[in-house]
Amino acid sequence: MRIDYTGRQMEVDSSLREYTVQHLRKIVRLVGEHFDMHVILTAEKHRRLAEITLKFRHHDLVAVEESGDARTSIKGALDRLERQAVRLLERRRTRKRRPKPASAVVLNVLGTERVDHDEHRVVETDRVAIKPMTVEEAIEALDLSHAGAVVFRNSQTERVNVIYQRPDGNLGLIEPEP
């Protein structure tokens, strides 16, 4: 924690420095001990302005408060910084974390020769890109592909489907239940 003080038209004495450090408890609890803070105190006629800039992680928070007393301005600016920090951290915490849609699927082809019905072995493994397309486009892609199946994202249902060549010569479509 590093705090820099700047006084414009006024002297920043040790009592104002101690007051600022005493009122940092909640901010320290929220953002931790590793942050930089710049406190600018300005005196203009009857007004006392406190501008506090807080830099932590890759964020910059700024609060400005104006009142007749320097301590009140510091307290108000620190309260605004606390609200900004809480809002920023809550936004990070409540962000929905959805897994990315699968962009590729591993397609395993089982061998046709079986010595024992309980034994299955993988003959070939391909990585297949999942592209959004209609069923008609998937049928055309199946005709052009060397594999016996096409994995695609159905553009109407937004779900992953598989279309494959059946042993009887017809086409089969695998669709997940809604």
MIZA-389943 format. One record per residue (C-alpha): residue in three letters; y, z, x. Coordinates in pm, 1 decimal. Example, Ala and Ser with C-alpha at 12.3 -4.5 7.8 and 13.67 -1.06 7.14 Angstrom:
PT  residu  Y  Z  X
PT  ala  -450.0  780.0  1230.0
PT  ser  -106.0  714.0  1367.0
This chain:
PT  residu  Y  Z  X
PT  met  0.0  0.0  0.0
PT  arg  326.0  -112.8  149.7
PT  ile  656.1  -56.7  -26.8
PT  asp  981.5  -215.1  90.3
PT  tyr  1315.5  -94.4  -44.0
PT  thr  1640.3  -288.1  -62.1
PT  gly  1968.5  -139.1  -181.1
PT  arg  2250.5  -361.2  -299.2
PT  gln  2584.8  -182.8  -324.4
PT  met  2400.3  149.7  -309.0
PT  glu  2203.6  361.5  -63.9
PT  val  1829.9  406.3  -129.4
PT  asp  1774.9  769.8  -35.4
PT  ser  1448.0  954.1  15.3
PT  ser  1455.3  1111.5  -333.5
PT  leu  1447.1  764.9  -497.1
PT  arg  1163.3  662.4  -263.4
PT  glu  961.3  972.6  -353.8
PT  tyr  1032.1  920.3  -725.1
PT  thr  899.8  562.8  -703.3
PT  val  581.9  667.5  -518.6
PT  gln  515.8  949.6  -768.3
PT  his  526.4  712.0  -1063.2
PT  leu  285.6  458.6  -908.7
PT  arg  -31.5  646.5  -1009.4
PT  lys  -135.1  419.5  -1296.5
PT  ile  -59.1  100.3  -1103.0
PT  val  -264.9  225.9  -807.7
PT  arg  -550.7  307.4  -1044.0
PT  leu  -534.1  -43.1  -1196.1
PT  val  -492.1  -266.6  -891.6
PT  gly  -622.9  -45.1  -611.3
PT  glu  -462.4  65.1  -286.7
PT  his  -411.9  -281.5  -138.2
PT  phe  -86.9  -424.1  -265.8
PT  asp  266.6  -497.2  -149.7
PT  met  569.6  -390.6  -346.5
PT  his  935.0  -473.8  -304.1
PT  val  1187.5  -253.9  -484.7
PT  ile  1543.5  -385.0  -510.8
PT  leu  1802.4  -139.1  -644.2
PT  thr  2143.3  -277.2  -738.7
PT  ala  2461.6  -97.7  -848.0
PT  glu  2711.9  -292.6  -1059.2
PT  lys  2997.2  -96.4  -1219.1
PT  his  2821.0  136.3  -1466.5
PT  arg  2481.5  -34.4  -1446.6
PT  arg  2187.5  33.9  -1217.2
PT  leu  1930.5  -244.0  -1190.3
PT  ala  1578.1  -203.9  -1057.7
PT  glu  1382.4  -518.6  -973.4
PT  ile  1025.7  -452.4  -862.2
PT  thr  791.6  -722.4  -732.6
PT  leu  422.2  -635.2  -705.5
PT  lys  190.9  -861.6  -503.1
PT  phe  -185.6  -803.5  -520.8
PT  arg  -489.1  -1026.9  -487.6
PT  his  -333.6  -1365.0  -562.3
PT  his  -92.3  -1246.2  -828.5
PT  asp  279.7  -1171.9  -830.1
PT  leu  418.3  -946.6  -1103.3
PT  val  792.7  -896.2  -1144.7
PT  ala  978.2  -647.0  -1364.1
PT  val  1352.4  -595.4  -1402.3
PT  glu  1509.4  -300.2  -1579.3
PT  glu  1875.0  -213.1  -1631.4
PT  ser  2019.7  124.7  -1730.8
PT  gly  2291.1  370.9  -1638.4
PT  asp  2071.0  570.7  -1400.6
PT  ala  1867.1  444.1  -1103.3
PT  arg  1567.9  668.8  -1183.1
PT  thr  1554.1  546.3  -1542.9
PT  ser  1567.8  186.4  -1422.2
PT  ile  1284.3  247.5  -1175.0
PT  lys  1070.4  416.8  -1441.2
PT  gly  1132.3  133.6  -1690.7
PT  ala  1047.5  -135.3  -1436.6
PT  leu  728.4  46.7  -1335.0
PT  asp  627.2  75.4  -1702.0
PT  arg  672.0  -299.9  -1742.7
PT  leu  464.6  -364.0  -1431.1
PT  glu  186.6  -141.7  -1568.5
PT  arg  180.9  -338.9  -1894.6
PT  gln  172.8  -668.7  -1705.5
PT  ala  -111.8  -548.1  -1481.0
PT  val  -313.7  -422.1  -1778.5
PT  arg  -264.2  -752.0  -1961.0
PT  leu  -364.2  -952.9  -1653.1
PT  leu  -676.7  -748.0  -1585.9
PT  glu  -780.0  -748.4  -1953.2
PT  arg  -743.7  -1125.3  -1961.5
PT  arg  -979.5  -1150.5  -1665.6
PT  arg  -1225.7  -906.0  -1824.2
PT  thr  -1237.7  -1060.5  -2171.9
PT  arg  -1261.1  -1422.7  -2065.1
PT  lys  -1569.1  -1576.1  -2220.8
PT  arg  -1823.4  -1653.2  -1957.1
PT  arg  -2045.8  -1927.7  -2081.3
PT  pro  -2295.6  -2098.1  -1859.2
PT  lys  -2210.5  -2451.2  -1761.9
PT  pro  -2404.3  -2711.5  -1956.4
PT  ala  -2699.4  -2842.1  -1763.3
PT  ser  -2610.5  -3160.6  -1582.7
PT  ala  -2959.1  -3231.8  -1448.4
PT  val  -3313.5  -3143.2  -1547.9
PT  val  -3628.0  -3145.5  -1337.7
PT  leu  -3890.6  -3370.8  -1494.3
PT  asn  -4248.5  -3305.9  -1383.9
PT  val  -4515.2  -3570.3  -1439.9
PT  leu  -4869.9  -3435.1  -1468.1
PT  gly  -5161.6  -3624.5  -1320.9
PT  thr  -5385.8  -3826.1  -1553.1
PT  glu  -5700.7  -3752.7  -1357.8
PT  arg  -5840.6  -3417.2  -1460.5
PT  val  -6149.6  -3272.8  -1311.6
PT  asp  -6120.8  -2955.0  -1514.9
PT  his  -5931.3  -2924.2  -1845.0
PT  asp  -5777.3  -2593.9  -1737.5
PT  glu  -5632.3  -2735.4  -1417.7
PT  his  -5294.0  -2912.7  -1422.7
PT  arg  -5118.3  -3037.6  -1115.4
PT  val  -4774.3  -3186.5  -1065.3
PT  val  -4792.0  -3540.5  -930.7
PT  glu  -4426.1  -3634.0  -925.0
PT  thr  -4094.1  -3450.9  -964.8
PT  asp  -3768.9  -3627.0  -1049.0
PT  arg  -3420.9  -3492.6  -1097.1
PT  val  -3281.0  -3657.1  -1409.2
PT  ala  -2910.4  -3664.2  -1498.2
PT  ile  -2828.5  -3561.3  -1854.8
PT  lys  -2583.3  -3805.5  -2010.0
PT  pro  -2436.4  -3789.5  -2358.7
PT  met  -2568.7  -4080.0  -2566.8
PT  thr  -2700.7  -4169.6  -2908.4
PT  val  -3070.1  -4212.1  -2986.8
PT  glu  -3031.4  -4592.2  -2986.2
PT  glu  -2871.3  -4584.9  -2640.7
PT  ala  -3153.2  -4356.0  -2520.4
PT  ile  -3412.8  -4609.0  -2644.4
PT  glu  -3236.5  -4883.1  -2447.8
PT  ala  -3225.5  -4656.3  -2140.0
PT  leu  -3599.6  -4587.1  -2181.6
PT  asp  -3671.3  -4959.7  -2179.8
PT  leu  -3474.3  -4996.7  -1853.8
PT  ser  -3608.4  -4685.7  -1677.6
PT  his  -3920.8  -4660.5  -1465.5
PT  ala  -4001.2  -4312.0  -1593.9
PT  gly  -4188.2  -4255.6  -1916.8
PT  ala  -3912.6  -4036.9  -2062.4
PT  val  -3535.0  -4016.5  -2094.4
PT  val  -3357.0  -3681.5  -2113.3
PT  phe  -3014.4  -3704.0  -2278.1
PT  arg  -2753.9  -3500.6  -2463.0
PT  asn  -2742.0  -3618.5  -2822.8
PT  ser  -2379.3  -3702.8  -2900.6
PT  gln  -2414.8  -3605.4  -3269.4
PT  thr  -2576.8  -3262.6  -3219.3
PT  glu  -2458.8  -3184.8  -2860.8
PT  arg  -2815.0  -3069.1  -2781.6
PT  val  -3051.4  -3186.9  -2509.3
PT  asn  -3317.2  -3427.4  -2642.5
PT  val  -3607.5  -3610.4  -2483.3
PT  ile  -3734.2  -3951.3  -2586.7
PT  tyr  -4067.2  -4067.2  -2441.3
PT  gln  -4328.0  -4340.5  -2462.9
PT  arg  -4638.2  -4223.0  -2652.1
PT  pro  -4990.5  -4336.5  -2554.2
PT  asp  -5022.0  -4533.3  -2881.1
PT  gly  -4714.8  -4743.4  -2788.2
PT  asn  -4466.1  -4574.9  -3021.4
PT  leu  -4171.7  -4365.0  -2914.3
PT  gly  -4153.4  -3985.8  -2946.9
PT  leu  -3835.6  -3780.4  -2980.2
PT  ile  -3821.8  -3410.9  -2887.4
PT  glu  -3534.2  -3224.3  -3050.7
PT  pro  -3474.1  -2847.0  -3024.5
PT  glu  -3448.0  -2646.6  -3345.0
PT  pro  -3093.0  -2561.7  -3452.4
